[in-house]
Amino acid sequence: MLAFATKWSRFGGGDEYILPEFGITPMVFYQRILAMVTSTLINEVDFATRTHLREFCSHKIVQARATPAVQGSR
């Protein structure tokens, strides 16, 4: 998950690939990544990458909460 988030954050996140790849919604994905980089020591991820992912995931979560779900029209 961390490798995916690191790779795709440069391209806006790759949200359309998260559900098929991990079986979770993008919101849950970003919440899990944020929890990983803020609450535990991750030896394989350097400080700069953790900082970048923390900021990126926080932004994606805020953005998702601010954007209402699009309802299908008939």
C-alpha positions in Angstrom: 0.0 0.0 0.0 2.8 2.4 0.9 4.6 1.7 -2.4 1.4 2.3 -4.3 0.7 5.5 -2.5 4.2 6.8 -3.0 4.2 5.9 -6.7 0.8 7.3 -7.5 0.8 10.4 -5.3 2.9 12.1 -8.1 0.0 11.6 -10.4 -2.9 12.6 -8.2 -3.3 9.3 -6.3 -4.5 6.8 -8.9 -7.9 6.6 -7.2 -9.5 4.6 -10.0 -7.0 1.7 -9.3 -7.4 1.6 -5.5 -10.7 -0.4 -5.3 -9.6 -3.1 -7.9 -6.1 -3.4 -6.4 -6.9 -3.3 -2.6 -10.7 -3.9 -2.4 -11.3 -0.7 -0.4 -12.5 2.8 -1.3 -10.0 5.5 -1.9 -11.1 7.2 1.4 -10.4 4.1 3.4 -7.1 3.7 1.6 -5.9 7.2 2.4 -7.1 6.9 6.0 -5.0 3.7 6.3 -1.9 5.2 4.7 -2.3 8.3 7.0 -2.5 6.0 10.0 0.6 4.1 8.9 2.8 7.1 8.4 1.7 9.0 11.6 1.3 6.3 14.2 4.0 3.8 13.6 7.7 3.8 12.8 8.2 2.6 9.3 11.8 1.8 8.8 11.5 1.2 5.0 10.1 4.7 4.4 12.3 7.7 5.0 11.2 10.9 6.8 10.7 12.9 3.6 8.4 10.3 2.1 6.4 9.9 5.3 6.0 13.7 5.5 4.9 13.8 1.8 2.4 10.9 2.3 1.0 12.5 5.5 0.4 15.8 3.7 -0.9 14.1 0.5 -3.3 11.7 2.3 -4.6 14.5 4.6 -5.3 16.6 1.5 -7.1 13.7 -0.3 -9.3 13.0 2.8 -10.2 16.7 3.2 -11.0 17.0 -0.5 -13.2 13.9 -0.4 -15.2 15.1 2.5 -15.7 18.5 0.9 -16.9 17.1 -2.4 -20.4 15.7 -2.3 -21.0 12.4 -3.9 -22.4 12.7 -7.4 -25.9 11.3 -7.6 -27.1 9.7 -10.8 -29.8 11.6 -12.7 -32.7 10.1 -14.5 
